[in-house]
Amino acid sequence: MLLALHAEKGEIFMTEDVVKEEQANPRKVSWEAFVKQDALNFMMAHNLQAITVDDGAGKKGVIKRTSKGDFSVQITSNEIL
């Protein structure tokens, strides 16, 4: 099973990669969950030291591997009130 991620208006959607896109069942994923799960899993799978993700709408996530081998996650948002 392959999963596709795409963003619309600051929201992240995860869909199963299927023959027809309209058959896909998107489920909304929070930005924090995306950073702590999908982005972290990608970083670990590719043995990266750091990764930065940005949704283009003011939300940003930074994950870094510490010297002890743990992961430091920083999530920020910039909202206009």
GUMI-276981 format. One record per residue (C-alpha): residue number from 1; x, y, z. Coordinates in Angstrom, 3 decimals, m for minus. Last residue first. Layout:
! residues N
 keke     east    north       up
  NUM        X        Y        Z
...
! end
This chain:
! residues 81
 keke     east    north       up
   81   m5.134   37.637   13.711
   80   m2.477   36.391   11.290
   79   m1.038   33.056   12.300
   78    2.572   31.909   12.180
   77    3.015   28.367   13.348
   76    5.932   26.532   14.905
   75    6.769   22.876   15.549
   74   10.120   21.819   16.990
   73   11.009   18.137   17.282
   72   14.272   16.915   18.849
   71   15.034   13.275   18.123
   70   17.178   11.001   20.279
   69   20.533    9.597   19.127
   68   22.484   10.967   22.106
   67   24.070   13.669   19.924
   66   20.570   14.808   18.997
   65   18.821   14.021   15.692
   64   16.939   17.052   14.441
   63   13.317   17.566   13.407
   62   12.062   20.990   12.320
   61    8.399   21.689   11.585
   60    6.901   24.790   10.027
   59    3.411   26.259    9.744
   58    2.946   29.674    8.140
   57    0.915   28.794    5.043
   56    3.674   27.335    2.872
   55    3.342   23.952    4.581
   54    6.985   23.847    5.674
   53    9.041   20.796    6.573
   52   12.622   20.852    7.855
   51   14.730   17.713    8.230
   50   17.826   16.892   10.237
   49   20.419   14.129   10.609
   48   18.987   11.895    7.886
   47   19.042    8.087    7.973
   46   16.626    7.741    5.025
   45   14.065    5.636    6.911
   44   14.564    7.739   10.065
   43   13.845   11.018    8.286
   42   10.834    9.576    6.472
   41    9.459    8.186    9.752
   40    9.923   11.609   11.386
   39    8.120   13.364    8.505
   38    5.246   10.874    8.628
   37    4.783   10.651   12.386
   36    5.773   13.692   14.456
   35    5.527   16.155   11.568
   34    2.223   14.801   10.224
   33    0.737   14.515   13.719
   32    1.617   18.155   14.463
   31    0.133   19.328   11.154
   30   m3.112   17.500   11.839
   29   m4.092   14.746    9.423
   28   m7.357   14.890    7.493
   27   m8.406   11.635    5.946
   26   m8.726   11.207    2.231
   25  m10.634    8.178    0.885
   24   m9.303    7.542   m2.592
   23  m11.869    6.574   m5.227
   22  m11.590   10.038   m6.815
   21   m7.872    9.368   m7.392
   20   m8.538    6.377   m9.620
   19   m6.092    3.463   m9.627
   18   m5.252    3.783   m5.937
   17   m2.567    5.465   m3.829
   16   m4.122    5.638   m0.396
   15   m4.740    9.199    0.703
   14   m3.219   11.424    3.365
   13   m4.372   15.019    3.541
   12   m2.544   17.973    5.009
   11   m4.351   21.251    5.616
   10   m2.794   24.684    5.023
    9   m5.085   25.549    2.120
    8   m4.574   22.193    0.445
    7   m1.632   19.922    1.158
    6   m0.826   16.552   m0.354
    5    0.421   13.259    0.983
    4    0.236    9.998   m0.939
    3    0.254    6.621    0.746
    2    1.355    3.421   m0.939
    1    0.000    0.000    0.000
! end
